């Protein structure tokens, strides 16, 4: 095999490799960092302008290194695109990358790379969701934690995020739910039957609030 061409841009390097007899071109796209690391591993000095170039032979070890660097670069780019659309857990991102055809090794590398760059942080992502969910969805801590776990975040991160929200934000969300779903529970509880109160409490608990939290909010409104 030989290198047919090396095309460099500000962010990547495209290396075209063909068999010695020609034809069957294979293109490898490497990030600038991967390109530098590859050349250093082969004894070149990219800082001095010494790198693989067109016309050079490619042995099996170099081919394998090119392919591995291409795989890592592709996984990191796909991971970045996925995170640009929505927040994801580390585990969820890895699963999605594997589902897109990346090897588990490359998916793990991409997750670790983005974590080191500060772009993937399960704890911070959970906290951002919890704070937004209380204000926009007006749900309680149990529902927030359950949702985050369903998205692949750890129970520890999910529960810590739910617990980090200010108590007054939860109280405001709960009062909004009471006034929307069962206003009589606040304004005229004496007019409700036990069955009606039980149904109202169940509806509020489905929004992620505990019975104790509901009773405490009602007492504070009296």
C-alpha positions, 0 to 999 in steps of 0.5 A, a space after each residue: 500500500 502507498 499514500 496517494 494524497 494527504 490533504 490538510 485543513 485547519 481541523 483535520 487531515 485526510 489521508 488516501 491510501 491505495 494498494 501498490 497496484 492502484 485502485 481501491 482507494 481508502 480514505 482516513 480522516 484524522 483530527 489534527 491531534 491524532 495526526 500529530 500523535 500518529 506521526 510521532 509514533 512513527 518517528 516523524 517530527 510534525 512540529 518540524 514539518 516532518 510527516 507522512 506524505 504522498 508516495 510513501 509506502 504504508 505497512 500493516 502497522 501503519 495502516 492499522 494505526 491510521 484506521 484506529 486514529 480514523 475510528 477515534 476521530 469519527 467517534 469524537 465527532 459523532 459524539 460532539 454532534 449528538 451532544 449538540 442536539 441534546 444533553 446525554 448521559 455518558 452511558 447513553 452517549 456510548 450506547 448511541 455511538 455503538 448503535 451508529 456503528 462505532 466500536 465500543 473502544 472508540 465510543 469509550 474513547 470519545 466519551 473520555 475525550 469529551 469528559 476531559 474537555 468538560 463537555 460531558 459531565 453527568 452530574 452537571 447535566 443532571 443538575 441543569 435538567 432538574 433546575 429546568 424541570 422544576 420551573 418549566 414542567 413543575 414536577 417534584 424530586 421523585 419524578 425528576 430522579 426517575 426520569 434521569 435514571 431512565 435516561 441512563 444517568 446513575 441513581 446517585 447523580 439523579 438523586 443528588 441533582 433532584 436534592 440540589 434544587 431549592 426547596 422554595 422552587 419545589 414548593 412553588 411547583 407543588 402549589 401550581 400543581 395543586 391549583 391546576 389539578 385539585 384546587 379544592 384540596 387547598 381552598 375547601 378540603 372539608 368539602 371533599 370525600 376521603 376518596 376524592 382527597 385520596 385521588 387528589 393526593 395520588 395525582 400530585 404524587 404522580 408528579 413526583 411529590 411525596 405525601 409529606 411534601 404535599 401536606 406540608 405545602 398545604 399547611 403552610 398555605 393555611 
